[in-house]
């Protein structure tokens, strides 16, 4: 992997650590009841059936709580999630996040036609266009980094991952620390997004 990409990822990592806010401790048992309204889209256990909606099961609790807070504050735009988050307290968010984080993620499968190209991007990036390797922040197996609030990616729906990469590229989504994802997605083609998203869905 190109040393320039490793340096950039480590610099972004340190920036993200500084930016992490304090958060309330979550109660998974309390969160299960509070998450009832989430089940229609994300599944009772956080494994959504619709590939356009994210799987929440097994995701880091602090990352989930931050996303809910961002939806509530308008820092992340989504017409469906904004009203869902509007009435949640910080404790509600922590509890819901703790519940979904405690659930088991269902596995996914990569498209055999895309997996090789996707693996190259995930593990090595694209030196020609300056796309950093995904694993520098999200780990070799896609488990993310909870200390830096980098989300788990493994097993996530490819369609959802592509939607988020495109949202970062367009600026529609801008709640990433230091514009890390916006800067990476801006250098990616649609084909690269499809390839790496498919590879990610098959990661376990």
N, C-alpha and C positions, 0 to 999 in steps of 0.2 A: 504494500500500500504506500502511496506517495507520502513522504514525510510532511509535505506542505499541508495535506489534508488532515494528518494526525495532529499537527500543531494547531490548526484552525479548530478542530473538534475539542482539543484540550482547553484552548482559550475560551471557547464557548461554554465548556463545562464549568470552568471556574466562575465565569460571569453568571451562569444560572444558579450556582450555589449561593452567591452573594445575594441574588434577587429573591430567594425563597422566603416567603412569609411564614410566620408562626401560624399554626392551625389548631383547631380543637380536636381532642381525641374522640374517635368515633366508636359507637356501640353497634356492633353488627346485628344483634338481636332486635334492638330498637329500629335499626335501619330496615330490617325486613318488612316491618309493617308500613314504614314510611315510603318504601319503594313500590308499594302496590300499584300506584298510578303509573309507574315506569314500565310495568310488565307488558302492557299492550304493544309497546314498540320494541322493547329490549329483551323481552322474555322474563318469566318469573325468576329465572336463575341468572339473568344477564347474558344469555346466549340468544341474540336476536335471529329471527328467521328471515327477515328482509335484509338482503346484502347491502342495501344503501344505509342501513342503520347499524351503528357500531355494536359489537359485542363488548359488554362491560365486565363480564366475569373474569376474575383474575387480574384485573387492571389495578395498578398501584392506587391505594386509597387517597393519597395526597393529590395525585394527578386528577382523579375523578372529582374531588372536592373543589379543586381549582377551576375545573371546567364549569362546574355548576355555578361557582361564584362569578366567573367571567360571563356566563349567560345572563345571570341576574343583573350584573353591572353594565351589560351591553358591550363588554370588551370582546366578546365572541358573538357573532350575529347568527341567529337561527330563529325563524318564525315559530317553529314548534317548541323549541326548548326555552325560549325566553319566558313565556307565560308559565311553563312548568316550574322554572326556577324562581320566579318572582316572589312567591310566598314562602320560600324556604329560609330558615335561619341558618347561621353558621353551624350550629349543632346538628340541625337536620341534614345539611350537606355532608357533614363528617360521618353521621350515622349511615346514611344511604351509601356513601362511598365505602365505608367499612363492610357493609353487607355485600355489595357486589364484588369487592376485592376478595372476600372470603369464598366466593363461589368458584367452581371448576370450569375452566374454559373448554368448550368443545373444539375438537381439532378441525382443521381445514385442509384442503388439497390444492396444490399448485397445478397450473396448466402445464403439462409436459412440454408444450411448444414454447413456453415463455421462461421456464424455470432456469435454464442455463444462463441466458442473458440477464435475468433478474438476479441470480446469485452473484454474477460478476459485478453488477452495480451495487448490490447490498454490501459486498465484502471489499470491493476495491474502488468503487466510485467510477468517475469518468474524468481522467486526467486532462483530456483534450478540452472539455468544456468547464472544468472546475467543479464538478459535482462530487462532494465528499462522500466517503463510504458511510452507509447507514449504520453499520455495526460499530463505528467509532463512538456513537452515543447510545445506540439501542442494544448493543451487545451482539456477540456472535450468534446467539440463539434467539435474538429478538425479545429478550426479557426486560430490556430497558434498564434504567438506573433510578431507583426511587429516591436516592439521596439528592440527585440533581433534578428530580422531577421529569426525567425523560421517560415517556410511556412505554409500556410493553406493547410490542407490535405483533408478536408471533400469534398465528391463528386468526388474525383479524380478517374480516371480509375484504377481498381485493377491491370490490366496487367501492366500498366506503373509503379505503385508503386512497384510491384514485381521486375520489371526490375531494378529500382533504388536501391532497397535493395540489390539485387544480385551484382550490380555494386559497391556499397559501400563495400560489403563483400569481393569481389575479389581485391579491390583496384583500379579498373578501374575508379571509381569516387572517387575523394579525395579532393573535394573543400568544405568540411564541416569544420566549426570552431572547432579546438581542436580535430579533428577526432571523434567527438561525434557519428555521424551516422556510421562511419566505425567500431567503437568499439561495438556498439549495434548490427549491422548486422552480425558481425563476430560470434556472439553467437546464431544467429537464424537459425533454420532449414528451409528447403524449405517449409515444411508444415506450419510452423508458419508464414512465409512471406505471403503465400496464404491466410491464415486465417485472419490476421490483415489487409491485403490489401482489402479483400472483405468487412470487417467491415467498413473500412474507406470510401469505395465507397458509402456505404449506410448512412453515417453520414450526418446530415443536421442541 
